[in-house]
Amino acid sequence: MKYRKTLQKQKGISLSGLLVWSVILILIAISGLKIAPAYIEFSTIQKNLTAIAKDTNSQNMDLSQIRLLFNRRAPIDNIKSINGQDIKINKENGRIVLSAEYTTKIPLIANLSLTIDFEPISD
């Protein structure tokens, strides 16, 4: 009786490979969870600027009244990065266009942080 040795290639992932990929995926997930609130706030700011610009009453409002309108909406949507004074108000083609610029600094690990520049604008 002959015992045949067949060479078979191993398939699958080793324990060390599994640990390395797990650490990489966990770091990506943690970074994503830290960055997501900044983008959610940006989206909320842009939504509010668009809503104010599309409001028919705001077309005839004074600049200070438009800023006050944003300041009233900001606490409801938990907007803390900007206030009404940071909003730039322009008129283009007979309609109001609202925009703002702000920077968010997100601490990642120890002294490593991420700085993101946002520029929301009303549609």
C-alpha positions as CSV (number, residue, x, y, z in Angstrom):
1,M,0.0,0.0,0.0
2,K,1.5,3.2,-1.1
3,Y,0.8,6.4,0.6
4,R,0.5,9.2,-1.9
5,K,1.5,12.6,-0.9
6,T,-0.3,15.2,-2.9
7,L,0.7,18.7,-2.6
8,Q,-2.3,20.8,-2.0
9,K,-2.2,24.6,-1.8
10,Q,-3.6,25.9,1.4
11,K,-6.6,28.1,1.1
12,G,-7.8,30.7,3.5
13,I,-6.3,33.3,5.8
14,S,-3.8,32.9,8.5
15,L,-4.4,34.1,12.1
16,S,-1.8,36.9,11.7
17,G,-3.3,38.0,8.4
18,L,-6.7,38.1,10.1
19,L,-5.4,40.2,13.0
20,V,-3.7,42.7,10.7
21,W,-6.8,43.2,8.5
22,S,-9.0,43.4,11.6
23,V,-6.8,46.2,13.0
24,I,-6.9,48.1,9.7
25,L,-10.7,47.8,9.4
26,I,-11.2,48.9,13.0
27,L,-9.0,52.0,12.5
28,I,-10.9,52.9,9.4
29,A,-14.2,52.4,11.2
30,I,-13.1,54.6,14.2
31,S,-11.9,57.3,11.9
32,G,-15.2,57.2,10.0
33,L,-17.2,57.5,13.2
34,K,-15.1,60.6,14.2
35,I,-15.4,62.3,10.9
36,A,-19.1,61.6,10.2
37,P,-20.6,64.2,12.7
38,A,-18.7,67.0,10.9
39,Y,-20.2,66.0,7.5
40,I,-23.7,65.6,9.1
41,E,-23.4,69.2,10.5
42,F,-22.2,70.5,7.1
43,S,-25.3,68.8,5.4
44,T,-27.5,70.4,8.0
45,I,-26.0,73.9,7.5
46,Q,-26.4,73.6,3.8
47,K,-30.0,72.4,4.2
48,N,-30.8,75.4,6.4
49,L,-29.2,77.9,4.0
50,T,-31.2,76.4,1.1
51,A,-34.4,76.6,3.1
52,I,-33.9,80.2,4.1
53,A,-32.9,81.2,0.5
54,K,-36.0,79.5,-1.0
55,D,-38.3,81.1,1.5
56,T,-40.4,83.6,-0.3
57,N,-40.5,86.0,2.6
58,S,-36.7,86.1,2.9
59,Q,-36.4,87.6,-0.6
60,N,-37.6,90.9,0.8
61,M,-35.9,90.7,4.2
62,D,-33.1,92.8,5.5
63,L,-29.6,91.2,5.9
64,S,-29.9,91.3,9.7
65,Q,-33.2,89.6,9.6
66,I,-31.9,86.7,7.4
67,R,-29.0,86.2,9.9
68,L,-31.5,86.3,12.8
69,L,-33.6,83.7,11.0
70,F,-30.5,81.4,10.7
71,N,-29.7,82.0,14.4
72,R,-33.2,80.8,15.3
73,R,-32.8,77.6,13.3
74,A,-29.3,76.7,14.4
75,P,-30.1,75.5,18.0
76,I,-33.0,73.4,16.7
77,D,-30.6,71.5,14.3
78,N,-27.7,71.6,16.8
79,I,-25.5,73.8,14.6
80,K,-22.5,75.0,16.5
81,S,-19.8,75.6,13.9
82,I,-21.2,78.8,12.5
83,N,-23.7,81.5,13.5
84,G,-25.7,84.1,11.5
85,Q,-22.7,86.5,11.5
86,D,-20.6,84.0,9.5
87,I,-23.1,83.9,6.6
88,K,-22.3,85.7,3.4
89,I,-25.4,87.0,1.6
90,N,-25.3,87.8,-2.1
91,K,-28.0,88.5,-4.7
92,E,-27.6,86.7,-8.0
93,N,-30.3,87.0,-10.8
94,G,-32.7,88.5,-8.4
95,R,-32.6,85.9,-5.7
96,I,-30.6,85.5,-2.5
97,V,-27.6,83.2,-2.3
98,L,-26.4,82.3,1.2
99,S,-22.9,80.9,1.8
100,A,-20.4,80.4,4.6
101,E,-16.9,79.1,5.1
102,Y,-15.6,77.4,8.2
103,T,-13.0,74.9,9.3
104,T,-13.4,71.9,11.6
105,K,-10.5,70.3,13.5
106,I,-11.1,66.6,14.4
107,P,-8.7,65.0,16.9
108,L,-7.8,61.5,15.7
109,I,-5.0,59.9,17.8
110,A,-2.8,61.6,20.4
111,N,-1.5,64.8,18.7
112,L,-2.7,63.8,15.2
113,S,-5.7,65.7,14.0
114,L,-7.6,66.2,10.8
115,T,-8.6,69.7,9.6
116,I,-11.5,69.9,7.1
117,D,-12.6,73.1,5.3
118,F,-16.3,73.4,4.5
119,E,-18.1,75.8,2.2
120,P,-21.8,75.3,2.3
121,I,-23.9,77.3,-0.2
122,S,-27.6,77.5,-0.8
123,D,-28.9,76.1,-4.1
